[in-house]
Every structure is written in structure tokens, then in C-alpha cells.
Amino acid sequence: MKYAIVIPDGCADEPLDALDGRTPLQAARLPNMDRIARAGVVGRANNVPPTLTPASDVATLSLFGYDPLAVYTGRAPLETAAMGIHLGPNDYAIRCNLVHAPDGHMRDFTAGHISSDDGAPLIRELQAELGGREVLGGVLEFHPGVQYRNILVWRGKSDAEPFAHTKCQPPHDIPDRPVSDYLPSGPGGEVFRELMELSKPILAAHPVNAKRVAAGEKPATQVWLWGQGKAPRIAPFEPTYGPRGAIISAVDLVRGVGVLLGWHRIDVPGATGYLDTDYAAKGRYGVEALGAFDLVCVHVESPDEASHEGRADEKVKALERIDSDIVGPLLDALPRHGDWRILVSPDHRTTIRTRAHAHGAVPFAVAGTGVAAAGQTSYDEPTAAAAGLAFDPGWHLMRWFLGLPSGVALAPRASA
């Protein structure tokens, strides 16, 4: 059996006036996703427990079949796995965003979608100026990642956990809001706040930012620390579920989850994690990977990015490209390998109205061998809300998708 999973990140949304009262999934032309709906079934899954923050770290673990309440330790440790950074048992990984907040408001959590070529020298400068410092019994290390997404590692010298109860706010959830209202708090919060403040003059004096300002681009005005945690302990996917997997994503977080599960990481040239990603290349690499792996997962970040920017038109375009360039080729290729199944599902909701992630069930569509048609005609939120098939908690969906015994009862009908 061959399995394909396509994740249009954050695609679940609300009806929008800009789309004549439709959601982006309803407004977009999605013949291939609708084809899956007609041939199989549309349902809903709640991937984020109410006690955890709605974000891709928690939601992706759930979508891949793991109870986040049991295995989740934080966002940053998942990304370190993709970056090849080893975490010892006493170490903390901390997400270190480059952001643009020139007037005390979070004007751009991506610092103008700063390139890796611009971002890496800034992080290396922070390492030169602040790295090696001993703070609360641990040593600081700054590691450049992809674009604005970077990592700070605190190398602990004992089993102390100074950041276990530090409360942090993801910067993408506070667009245009005063940063002073969302600074890290609780135990360890003072350290995070001090490092964020110390980063300001260091970044302001760097030639990269001077070049960006001269070019009319947004400079990175500071770092934003959040998503901290220790290395998680996650059972590998293959011995747990059976299929040998591969992950295609331009986002270190999602790649990191795949790496921790034992999936093979496939990097696609031209995949950016933004609206300009090479959709067709992702589709080609996904089809090719079906020959070597039992399960191929293709993650696309662009719908989520469009939501964070409040751009309904771009979210619709992203969904249409995912449908034509990724879902369509996979759907055509799968039957050539014998028995097959395909799953299309976002990890979490990201609404245009709030430009932020949100709790709540998301719609999924499944078709393939052994999946009986349920009489549905489209893949969207209203269709999922009216369906009887639902998984709450959402991590039970994976067993059902793979055709494994689950014993999961259907959840009552509720709004998606």
C-alpha cells in the first residue's frame, strides 16, 4: 500500500466578506481535492488540545498520529532535529525569530521575509557578541536557520529546568500589536527579555541591516524568543505504524518532526516556505518519492503565510496551486503503485480575520483503496462540519487513514 499526505498549512478558515461569504477553500477552484471528496470521504479532526497553543508544532504531531499531550515539549526542539543540532538531556532549544518591530509594535514577524543570506550573518553576530555567556547555569549558543527562523540553545550544566514555566507568545500571533504586552514572563522570562533587548543595538549596527534599509527593505530590529523546550522522546513511525515515510517541507519545524519520526528528509530546490515556493517541484519530488517510500508527506506553508498577512486572494491562489501542482500529480500517480490512499488536511486553522492560528477542528479528505464514497462533493469546512466522521483527539486519524484498528468512536457533529 502506498500513502500520500498533503498538508496545506493553516488552510482552514472562516467565511470572508472579501470572498462573498465563502471560506478560501470554498472560493478556490480545487478540482483534485473535490475529486478526493467525491471518491472518498470528508471529515474533521481536532489536532490541538485546548490546553496547548494552536500551532504547527502541536498540530503536526497530532496529524502524524502522536498524542501531543504525551510527547510535546516545545516548538524549538523539533526544529533543532531538522537543523542537525544535538540536544543533551539538560539542554533547552529556544526559537529565535528575527522580527521587525521598529516602533514597539510587531510590524512584521518575518523581518520582511528576510533571506537566509541576510539572516545568517545577523545570528552569527549575536553568537559573537552574546554566545558563550553563562546564564542561569547554562551556556548560550545562537544557530542560524532558514530566513527569520533561528535557534538559541541553552546548554545546561545540571538537570535544572529554568525555562520550564516561562510563558512566551509566538510573534506571528500578535500582528501590529504592542510588543510590551506580550513579552516573556514567569520564571526565566527576565533572561529572555534581557537577551531580546541586548539584540537591538547589535542588529541595528550590523551592515546587513544598513544594506536592507538602503534598499527599502525592512531591517531585523531584534530577536524574539519563544517556543522553548527540551528534546522530546518520540517513538519512530515505522515500528509504530508500519509504513516507511518521507517528508517534503521547506519549514524546519515540519522537517524536524519528520526526522524525529525516522522519516527520510527530501529537500526540494525552489521550496521557500512562502508564497513564492515552487509548487510544481514539490509535486514532482513527491511523485518520485512514491517509488522508494511507503508514505510520502508534502507540506506547503503558503496558505498559512497568506493568512498571517491577511491576504485572502493569495490564500486562494496558494490553494489552487497546491491542488493543481501537488494533489493532482500525486492522485494520478498513486494508482500506478497498486493499493493506495491519499489524505489532504491542514494541521490547524489560521484565519484571515485575526491573522493568527486558532483552536478548532479542521477538514480532511481521504480517498483510495478500501475507502467507500460517502456522497460528498467538495472539500471545505461546511462539508466537513456536516459529516459524521470526526476525530477528537485528532491524533487518532492516522490509524484510521492507514487502515489500522483504532476503536475510535465518532465525535458528535460540530462546526469545523
C-alpha positions in Angstrom: 0.0 0.0 0.0 1.2 3.5 -0.9 0.1 6.5 1.1 0.3 10.2 0.4 -0.4 13.1 2.7 -0.7 16.7 1.6 -0.7 19.4 4.2 -1.9 22.9 3.1 -0.8 24.5 6.3 -3.4 26.7 8.0 -5.9 26.5 5.1 -9.0 26.1 7.4 -10.7 29.4 7.8 -13.9 31.4 8.2 -16.4 32.8 5.7 -15.0 36.1 4.5 -16.7 39.2 3.1 -13.9 39.6 0.6 -14.8 36.1 -0.8 -18.6 36.8 -0.9 -19.2 34.9 2.4 -17.1 31.9 1.4 -14.1 30.4 3.0 -10.9 30.3 1.0 -11.4 26.5 0.5 -14.9 27.3 -0.9 -13.7 30.1 -3.1 -10.7 28.3 -4.6 -11.1 26.1 -7.7 -10.0 22.7 -6.4 -10.9 20.0 -8.8 -8.5 17.5 -7.4 -9.3 17.9 -3.8 -13.0 17.8 -4.8 -12.2 14.6 -6.7 -10.9 13.1 -3.5 -14.1 14.2 -1.7 -16.3 12.6 -4.3 -14.3 9.3 -4.4 -13.9 9.0 -0.7 -14.9 10.9 2.5 -14.6 14.3 4.1 -14.4 14.6 7.8 -12.8 16.7 10.5 -10.1 16.3 13.1 -9.3 18.4 16.2 -5.5 18.4 16.3 -4.8 20.9 19.1 -5.9 20.1 22.6 -7.5 23.2 24.3 -4.6 23.3 26.9 -2.0 23.8 24.2 -1.3 26.7 21.8 -2.7 26.2 18.3 0.4 26.0 16.2 2.1 23.7 13.7 4.3 22.0 16.3 1.4 20.6 18.3 -0.9 20.1 15.3 1.7 18.3 13.1 2.5 15.8 15.8 -1.2 15.1 16.1 -1.7 14.9 12.4 1.1 12.3 12.2 -0.5 10.2 14.8 1.1 11.2 18.1 -0.6 12.5 21.2 0.8 16.0 21.8 -0.2 15.9 25.4 2.2 12.9 25.8 5.1 13.8 23.6 5.2 17.6 23.0 8.0 19.5 24.8 8.1 22.7 22.7 8.5 24.0 19.2 12.2 24.8 19.0 13.4 21.2 19.9 11.5 19.9 16.8 13.3 22.4 14.6 16.8 21.5 16.0 16.3 18.0 14.7 16.0 19.3 11.2 19.0 21.5 11.7 21.2 18.7 12.9 21.7 20.3 16.3 22.1 17.8 19.1 20.3 18.4 22.4 21.7 16.8 25.5 19.3 15.8 28.3 19.9 19.1 30.2 19.7 21.4 27.1 16.9 23.8 26.0 16.2 24.8 22.5 14.6 28.2 22.1 13.1 29.7 18.9 14.9 32.9 17.9 12.9 34.9 15.4 14.3 37.9 13.6 11.5 40.4 13.7 10.7 43.9 12.6 9.3 46.0 15.5 10.7 49.5 15.0 8.1 51.4 16.9 7.4 48.9 19.7 4.7 47.1 17.7 5.1 43.7 15.9 5.0 45.1 12.4 6.5 42.0 10.7 7.3 38.8 12.5 9.4 37.7 9.5 11.6 40.9 9.2 10.3 41.4 5.7 10.8 37.7 4.9 14.5 38.2 5.4 16.5 35.8 3.3 18.8 33.2 4.9 21.7 35.0 3.3 20.8 38.1 5.3 19.6 36.4 8.4 22.6 34.1 9.0 25.2 36.9 9.4 22.9 38.6 11.9 22.6 35.5 14.0 26.4 34.8 13.7 27.0 38.4 15.1 24.7 37.6 18.0 26.8 34.5 18.6 30.0 36.5 18.6 28.6 39.1 21.0 26.4 37.0 23.3 27.3 33.4 22.6 29.3 31.6 25.2 27.7 33.6 28.1 26.7 31.6 31.1 23.2 32.3 32.1 21.3 30.5 34.9 23.8 27.7 35.0 23.9 27.2 31.2 25.8 28.5 28.2 24.2 30.3 25.2 24.6 29.2 21.5 23.0 31.0 18.6 22.4 29.0 15.4 21.2 30.4 12.1 18.3 28.6 10.5 16.1 29.4 7.5 15.2 33.0 6.8 13.8 34.5 10.0 13.5 31.2 11.8 16.6 30.6 14.0 17.5 28.8 17.2 19.1 29.7 20.5 20.4 26.7 22.5 20.9 26.9 26.3 23.4 24.2 27.2 22.5 23.2 30.8 25.2 22.0 33.2 22.7 20.3 35.5 19.2 18.9 35.5 17.8 22.3 36.4 14.9 23.5 34.2 14.9 27.3 34.4 12.6 27.8 31.4 10.1 25.0 32.0 7.4 27.5 33.1 8.5 30.6 31.1 5.4 31.9 29.3 6.1 33.2 25.7 3.9 34.5 22.9 4.5 33.4 19.3 5.3 36.6 17.3 3.0 35.6 14.4 0.0 35.8 16.7 0.5 39.5 17.7 0.5 41.3 14.3 0.7 45.1 14.7 0.2 44.8 18.5 2.4 46.4 21.2 5.2 44.0 22.0 5.3 45.2 25.6 2.0 43.5 26.2 3.4 40.1 25.1 6.9 39.9 26.5 8.1 36.6 28.1 7.0 36.3 31.7 7.3 33.9 34.6 10.4 32.0 35.7 13.2 32.6 33.1 11.2 35.4 31.5 13.7 38.1 32.7 16.5 36.3 30.9 14.6 36.1 27.6 13.6 39.8 27.9 17.2 40.9 28.6 18.5 38.9 25.6 15.8 40.4 23.3 16.8 43.9 24.5 20.5 43.2 24.1 19.9 42.1 20.5 18.6 45.5 19.4 21.8 47.6 19.3 23.8 44.6 17.9 21.4 44.2 15.0 21.0 47.9 14.4 24.8 48.3 13.9 25.1 45.4 11.5 25.9 46.2 7.8 23.2 43.7 6.7 20.5 45.9 8.2 22.1 49.1 6.8 22.0 47.4 3.4 18.4 46.5 3.8 17.4 50.0 4.9 19.2 51.4 1.9 17.3 49.0 -0.4 14.0 49.9 1.1 13.7 46.6 2.9 12.6 46.0 6.5 15.6 45.6 8.9 15.6 43.0 11.6 15.3 45.2 14.7 15.6 42.5 17.4 15.1 38.8 18.1 12.0 37.3 19.6 12.4 34.3 21.9 9.7 31.7 22.3 8.8 28.0 21.8 11.4 26.7 24.2 11.7 23.1 25.3 13.9 20.0 25.9 14.5 17.2 23.4 11.3 15.1 23.0 11.1 11.4 23.2 9.0 10.1 20.3 8.6 6.5 19.1 9.7 6.1 15.5 6.9 6.0 13.0 7.8 2.8 11.1 7.8 0.4 14.1 4.7 2.2 15.5 2.5 2.3 12.4 4.3 0.2 9.7 4.9 2.4 6.6 8.4 3.8 5.8 8.0 7.5 5.4 9.5 10.6 3.7 8.9 14.3 4.4 8.9 17.2 1.9 8.8 20.6 3.5 10.7 23.9 3.4 10.0 24.6 7.1 12.4 23.3 9.7 9.7 22.6 12.2 7.8 20.2 10.0 11.0 18.6 8.7 12.2 18.2 12.3 9.1 16.3 13.3 9.6 14.0 10.3 13.2 13.5 11.2 12.3 12.6 14.8 9.8 10.1 13.5 12.5 8.4 11.4 11.2 9.7 8.0 13.6 10.5 5.2 14.0 14.2 4.6 13.7 15.3 1.0 14.8 18.9 0.2 13.3 20.4 -2.9 15.2 23.2 -4.8 13.0 26.2 -5.0 10.9 25.4 -2.0 10.9 28.5 0.2 8.2 28.2 2.8 6.5 31.3 1.4 4.1 32.3 -1.4 6.8 32.1 -4.0 7.5 28.4 -3.3 8.0 26.1 -6.3 4.7 24.1 -6.1 5.4 22.1 -9.2 8.8 21.0 -8.0 7.3 19.8 -4.7 4.7 17.8 -6.7 7.4 16.2 -8.9 9.6 15.2 -5.9 6.5 13.8 -4.2 5.6 11.6 -7.1 9.2 10.4 -7.5 9.4 9.6 -3.8 6.4 7.2 -4.1 8.8 4.8 -5.8 11.1 4.5 -2.8 8.8 5.0 0.2 5.5 3.7 1.5 4.3 7.0 2.7 5.1 10.5 1.3 4.1 13.7 3.1 4.2 17.0 1.2 3.8 20.1 3.4 3.1 23.5 2.0 3.4 26.6 4.2 2.0 29.2 1.8 -1.7 29.2 2.9 -0.6 29.9 6.5 1.7 32.7 5.3 -1.2 34.3 3.3 -3.4 34.2 6.4 -0.8 35.8 8.6 -0.6 38.6 6.0 -4.4 38.9 5.9 -4.4 38.3 2.1 -7.5 36.2 1.1 -6.7 36.4 -2.6 -3.2 35.0 -2.1 -4.6 32.2 0.1 -7.0 31.2 -2.6 -4.1 31.3 -5.2 -2.0 29.1 -2.9 -4.7 26.5 -2.5 -5.3 26.4 -6.3 -1.5 25.8 -6.9 -1.4 23.1 -4.3 -4.4 21.4 -5.9 -3.1 21.6 -9.5 0.7 21.1 -8.9 0.8 18.7 -5.9 -2.5 17.0 -5.2 -3.3 16.3 -8.9 0.0 14.7 -9.8 0.0 12.6 -6.6 -3.6 11.5 -7.2 -2.7 10.4 -10.7 0.5 8.6 -9.8 -0.7 6.7 -6.7 -2.8 4.0 -8.6 0.3 3.0 -10.6 1.8 1.6 -7.5 -1.1 -0.8 -6.6 -3.3 -0.2 -3.5 -3.2 3.4 -2.3 -4.7 6.1 -0.1 -4.3 9.9 0.0 -5.1 12.3 2.8 -5.4 16.1 2.4 -5.6 18.0 5.7 -4.2 21.2 7.2 -2.6 20.9 10.6 -4.5 23.8 12.3 -6.8 26.7 11.5 -5.3 30.1 10.6 -7.9 32.8 10.0 -7.6 35.8 7.7 -9.7 37.9 10.1 -7.3 37.5 13.0 -4.1 36.8 11.0 -3.4 34.2 13.7 -3.7 30.5 14.5 -6.9 29.3 16.1 -8.2 26.3 18.0 -10.9 24.2 16.4 -11.4 21.2 14.1 -10.0 21.2 10.6 -11.4 19.5 7.5 -9.7 16.5 5.9 -10.4 14.4 2.8 -9.4 10.8 2.3 -9.8 8.5 -0.8 -8.3 5.3 -2.1 -8.3 1.6 -1.7 -10.9 0.4 0.8 -12.4 3.9 1.3 -16.1 3.9 0.4 -17.6 7.1 -1.2 -19.7 9.0 1.4 -21.7 11.0 -1.2 -19.9 14.3 -0.6 -19.0 16.5 -3.5 -16.5 19.1 -2.2 -13.6 19.6 0.2 -14.3 22.5 2.5 -15.3 23.4 6.0 -19.2 23.2 5.7 -18.9 19.8 4.1 -16.7 18.6 7.0 -18.9 20.2 9.6 -21.9 18.2 8.3 -20.0 14.9 8.2 -20.4 12.2 10.7 -16.7 11.2 10.6 -14.7 13.1 13.1 -11.7 12.5 15.3 -11.3 14.3 18.6 -8.5 14.0 19.6 -7.2 14.3 16.1 -4.1 12.0 16.6 -6.4 9.0 16.1 -7.0 10.0 12.4 -3.6 8.4 11.4 -4.5 4.9 12.4 -7.8 5.2 10.6 -6.1 6.6 7.5 -3.6 3.7 7.4 -6.4 1.2 7.8 -5.3 0.0 11.2 -7.7 -1.0 14.0 -8.4 2.1 16.1 -11.6 1.6 18.1 -12.2 5.4 17.9 -15.8 6.4 18.3 -17.2 9.1 16.0 -17.4 12.5 17.6 -20.7 14.5 17.6 -21.2 16.9 14.8 -19.8 20.3 15.4 -18.7 23.3 13.5 -15.3 22.9 11.7 
